[in-house]
Amino acid sequence: MPQLWMTRMSLFDTAADLEVDLLATAHEDSVRLFNALVYQNDEELTDSHPLVRMWQGYHVAVGAYNAALAATMAQHRISFGTRALKVAGVVRQMRGDAPDPFVMPPWVEDADVLRSHRSNIVRRWPEYDGVWPKTPERMPYLWPFVDGEGGYELYLSKYDKEQLAAGERALPDSIKKRIVNL
């Protein structure tokens, strides 16, 4: 399943947190998500897909995410050709002469969501253990779905709900109260 990880509020800090393999994966997935959001051309990434719901209405932020990843990969002397430039060109064309800077989704400032992304990375790739002190290892991945009114709601996947029920994942009550589908 495609994923974009946000480990911190900054796109460039997030990109700097990721090892080369995750950078490449996130870059590919961000191009795919951008195309799905803008052109609706992906059979898997439909309006009901969690990743689409997470970034719905924020395609410019996905383009910026992609550019931050590409810039960080370039520091590692890795290039995917002109894909990031193409995404940036489409974003520039779509925005026209808009004077306002792009806006990030509201959940980007949610410490619980960012912590869940870090936890997901640490669980899947143990080499990240210790990169983010105080990151819980068993926290489920929180899916923030943008609500179209400038806010968002938090959801868990069916898998993470099962893991939570089995005791394989853990969430403090303060976060449980925020989960819509628990």
N, C-alpha and C positions, 0 to 999 in steps of 0.2 A: 504494500500500500504506500503510495507516495506520502511524504511528510516534509514539512518545513519546520525546523527546530528554531525556536527563539530561546536562547539561554540568558540573554540580558535585554534591556530596553533598547540598546543601540544595535543597529544592523551590523556595523563594522565590528563592534565588540563580540557580537554573536558569531560572525564569520571568523574572527580571530580565535574563538574558543574551539572551533571544529578542526579536527585533524583532516589531512588531505582527502582521505577516502570519503569522509562525511561531507566535506566541502563539495566534492564532485557529485555525490548523491543529491545533496540539497540543491545544487545548481541545476542539475537535470530536472529534478522535481519542480523547481521554481519556474523553469521555462515551460514545463508541461502545464502547471497550474495557471500561469499567465495566459497561455494559449486557450485553456479551458474557460477562464473567466472572460476573456476578450472575444474569442471566436466561437465558444461553445462547441469545440471540435474534438472532444475526448469522450468516448463512450463510458469510461469508468468515472471520470471526474464530472459528474452531473451536479445539478443544483442540490441534490440530497447528500452528496458526499461530504463527510466531515471537514475535509480540508477546504473544499469550496465554501462551505458554510462559515468556516473560520475566517476566511479572507474575502467573503462576498462584499463587493463595493469598494474594495481596497486594492484593485489591480495595479495602481500606480505604486503602492507600497510593495507589492510583489515584484514589480520591475526594479525598484530600488534595492530590495533584498537580493535579487539576482545580480545587480551591479556590484553590490558589496561583496558577494561571494566571488564574483569574477575578479575583482580587484585584489582580493586576498589570495586567490589562486595564482594570480600573476606574480605576487610576491614569492610564491613557491615555484615560479617558472613553469606554471601550468596554464595552458590556454585551450579553450574550446572554440577557437576561431573567433568569428564575429557574432556569435549568438547573443552575447550580452549587449553588444552595440545595436543589434537588430531590435532587441526588446526596448532598449533605451530610445531608439528612434521612433518606435511605435508609441511609446509613452509620450514622448515630446510632441509628436503629431496629434495625439488624442487630446493633450492638454492645451494645444494651441498657444495662445498668449495669456493663459491663466496666470494672474499675478500671485496667487496663493501657493505656498509650498504644498507638497503632497501631505496627506494625513495618514498616520498609522492607525491600525485598528485599536479600539479602546482597550482591549485585553492586553496589549503589549506592556502596559504599566502594572499588570496584576502579578504580584510576586508569587502567588500560588501557581499560576499558569506557567510562569518561567521556571519555577522550581520543579514542576511536573515534567517539563521538557528535559531539564537537566537529569532528573531521576531516570527518565526513559532512556536517555543516552548512556548513563552509567550502568544501567541494568543490561542493556544490549551489548555494550562495548566496555568490558571491565577495565580496559586500559585508561579509561577516563576517571576511574575511582581516585579520589583525592584532588581532582582538578577544581571542584567546587566544594569547599568545606561546608559542612552542615546540610548537604543535599541528602534527603532521605532516599534510601535505596529501593524502598517498596511502595513509593507513591505512584498511584495510577496516573495515566496520561489524561490531563484535563483538556477537553475539547471545548473551546469557547466559540459558540455560534453567535455571530453578529445578528442583531435583531432588526436592523434597518432603521432604528430610532436613535442611533448613537450609543447604543449599549450592547450588551451581550449576555448570554446565559451559558452556564457551564454544564457539560454533559460528560458522561463516561461511556466508553464503548461497552458492548455486551460482554466482551472478553474481560475487561477490567472489572466490571460489576461481579462477574463470576469469581475472579481472583480475589476481590475484596471480601466476598461472602465466604470464600475458602480460607481466608486469613493470609493469603499470599501477598496481598496489597494492604496498605494501611493509610487511613486518612483521619486527621483530627476532626472532631465534631464541628469545629468552626468552618471547616471546608465542606464537610458533608452537608451542612445546612444550605450551602450554595449550589449544590448539584441538583439540577432540575429532574433528572430521570433516576433518582435513587429511591 
